[in-house]
Each structure stands twice: as C-alpha cells, then as structure tokens.
Amino acid sequence: MSATATHNATGRRKTAVAHVWLSEGTGQIIINDRSFEEYLPTVELQNAILGPFQHVAAVNKFDLKVVVKGGGIHGQAIAIRHAIARALTKVDPENRKLVKPLGYLTRDPRMKERKKAGQPGARARFQFSKR
C-alpha cells in the first residue's frame, strides 16, 4: 500500500449519511469544509468521532475529509463514526477485530416511524368518545 493511498467509506444513522475519505497524514479532520471542532461543538460528539482512532491506536496518523448530509448533529456524528470505522477496516483488516466488538461497524437500524393517514401521529390515535 502506498503512502498516498486514500480509503473511502460511507456511514449512516437515521437520515444522516456521511462520506469519509481517509488518507495518511497528521490528524487533520475537515467536516463539510469546516474544522472538526467548529462543526462538532461538544466534547461528547468529538469523542464519538475519535473513538475508532483511539481503539486502533491511530490517533493523528490519518487526515480525514468528511461530507455529511441529513439528520441532526448527533445522528451525523454517529454516521461519521460508522464511516471512519469502515474506512479503518479497509486500511488494515486487523482493525476489524478491534472496532467490531465496540459496535462501531453496526448500522443502527432505528428510524423515525412515519405518520399514518387519519391519525395525529405515528402511533397516536384521536380520542375516542363513546357518547
């Protein structure tokens, strides 16, 4: 594998879709043409993104370019984490053994249930009046 190899992957969570390009570098993370700290304001969300890197001992070894669309900020962060974990398994198949038990490779299937016709919500019903 050459030093300039780029690995890409896609991650999803709810309606958020993240596309990640991983290349060897110094640890620079760019999300939607903004810095990592600017795009994800809380430490909790930043740690969610850095989790896969920490578990494969690859912190500051890769540069990351991310394009993420849809969903909210938390769903986007988890979608990015999913994509990073997938890309790290492409870099080295041994990384799969490290990130899979943590659930980073699992696509979370939970989605918002759609609102049904003739009802006020997805599961709610209009109040029934007997008389």
Phi, psi and omega in degrees: 000132182280163183290338182261015181295137178243133179244133179241156180202162179238137177233151182223151173202124186051242180257006179274137178231125181242131174250127185238137172242119185249125177220153181297139183183217188247005178100015179285131180238121179241122180242119181049046179062023175232159180290155181304313183291328180287320183286321179249097190288333184263152180295326180300314180290323178296319179292329177298321180288321184281348183308308180300321179296319182294322183283340176256010179055050181234026180294134180062025176253346183229144169266147187229129171242126186235136169239119183231139181223154173080162176070190178260182185294322180290315177299322178294319180298317180290326176295320178295316178301318179299316180293320179298315180299319179295318180293322179295329177287334175287326179296310181215114180302339177293335180296335180302321180295334182273324185264336182296315180297340180275353179084011182287338181266354184274126176282118180288113187279355185292127179229161176290134180282141184286152175287136180266152180294142178077012179226156180282344181204194183292317181242337183294148176240155174292150185296135180269131178244120181287324182235000000 
